[in-house]
Structure formats: structure tokens, C-alpha cells
Amino acid sequence: SQLSAGKAGSAKKTEDEEEEIDIDLTAPETEKAALAIQGKFRRFQKRKKDPSS
């Protein structure tokens, strides 16, 4: 596969690798997952800014 061609240690993605991720963005479960991830991320960002909460 193209992805494992010497790039395993690199966190930086190229355009090609980005294209290879095949997710059905219209699927309802995808939307649920995205909302769950976004919610977690927002709470995480808030906690980072305001450690007292």
C-alpha cells in the first residue's frame, strides 16, 4: 500500500494520503460519530483554556 512506503513515522499527511480515506459522509452513523468527536473535542479545548472547571 502507498501509505506504508517509508512514511510510517511521519505524522504530516500529504494530499495523496488524505484522498485515500474513504468515509461515507452521508451515512447517519458517520454524522453521529462526527458530532460525538466534536463534542469531546470542544470539552477538551474548554478544559485546556480553563483548568479550574
C-alpha positions in Angstrom: 0.0 0.0 0.0 1.1 3.6 -0.6 0.7 4.7 2.9 3.4 2.4 4.3 6.0 3.5 1.8 8.5 4.9 4.3 6.0 7.3 5.9 5.1 5.4 9.0 7.0 7.7 11.3 5.7 10.9 9.7 2.6 12.5 11.2 2.4 15.0 8.4 -0.1 14.0 5.7 0.3 14.6 2.0 -2.6 15.3 -0.3 -2.5 11.8 -1.7 -2.9 10.2 1.7 -5.8 12.5 2.5 -7.7 11.3 -0.6 -7.3 7.6 0.4 -9.5 7.9 3.4 -12.9 6.7 2.2 -15.7 7.7 4.5 -19.3 7.9 3.6 -20.1 11.4 4.9 -23.8 11.0 4.1 -24.2 8.0 6.4 -26.2 8.8 9.6 -23.7 6.9 11.8 -20.9 9.0 10.3 -22.7 12.1 11.4 -23.3 10.7 14.9 -19.7 9.8 15.2 -18.6 13.2 14.0 -20.9 15.0 16.5 -19.6 12.8 19.3 -16.0 13.6 18.4 -16.6 17.3 18.0 -18.4 17.4 21.4 -15.5 15.7 23.1 -13.0 17.9 21.3 -14.9 21.1 22.4 -15.0 20.0 26.0 -11.3 19.2 25.8 -10.4 22.6 24.4 -12.5 24.3 27.1 -10.7 22.4 29.8 -7.3 23.3 28.3 -8.2 27.0 28.4 -9.9 26.9 31.8 -8.2 24.3 34.1 -10.4 25.3 37.1 -13.6 23.8 35.6 
